């Protein structure tokens, strides 16, 4: 258990430092790492993907708590846009978790790999969002629809959804000073809903490891989230001094490797 906890703590450090610099959520790092660590410490290979996805959204929910608190205190959350996004995020997260529960483990891995491939392509060739002046952000109907898609996809593959919410809000013209805060609030709602869903749908699954709540593996969720939260402010500061586009392209190569591994092996 000591070695296992050490690996989760180290993973949290990587997530806290790298995710802010790359401008993506930690789930894209946590899920593949959990898929390697879990079987090595006794979690059945045919359950590893579901445990990895569930544990990732559980950690994402914890990590977003401090971010939302800080952004809300600074008035950086657009609550009107958040209220329009939240219903879609919640419903989508529930449906995504239920769908993932019904998928075989190898199919779930391939779904995650496909998303990583798309994200890698976007980081390299995607059009960068920009801020539109004199725009209050998405309409309620657009936010509701987008929230549903983001919540469903994010829940299925174990990401909080920040890597999808942020560009959506920027493309829709929300003021850049409120994008991060509003996205963090959306991630909290989506990840928390997904985590509860994975607890409920996985609670009766045979062969669950000790210290787990449904598909959430307690040591992975808590240890990874703690160090990620502690290192995230440093990661954000480092990001200010990095050539963002070049770093994103290097990170896209890593995502491409992960995607190929998930899709082929």
C-alpha angles and dihedrals in degrees: 000000000000093000091044093052090047090056092050092048090050091048090053090054091053092047093048093050103036105036096062091045092051093042094235137111123266094244092081087062100036099052097055091041092051089049089060098040101043100061090045089062101045107278109137112256091229089058099039097093094051091046091047094051094044094046091048094056090044091055091044090055092053093045093051093055096077092041093053092047092052094046093046091050089054093047091245098132119092098214093187092060092040092054089051092049099042101073092052092045092051097047092042092049092052093048092045092052093049091049092048091050089058095048122093113250095250092051091051089053090053092049089054090047091052091053091049089052091052092046091050090052091049093050091054105035107010120120109254115241119241136196117259114213121236093016125128094202131254124351116252092254093049092047092049093051094044091046091055093052094044093047093049097046094041093050093048095054101032103251124128092229101244092124087059101036096052098056090041092055093045093049088050091055103251111161108268092231090064100040098085094046095046091046091050090053090049092049090051092054095042096044094044091049091047091048092052089048092052090049092053100042093043101043094095097040112126119243099027111165124242117274093031132127105205106302093346114100105209101211092049094048098047101037095045093045094048097055093038090056092048094050099038095087090053090047090053091052092048089051090061090064099043127092093250099202094048092048091049091053092051089048089049089060089056091049090049091054090049091048093051091049092051095045099042108030 
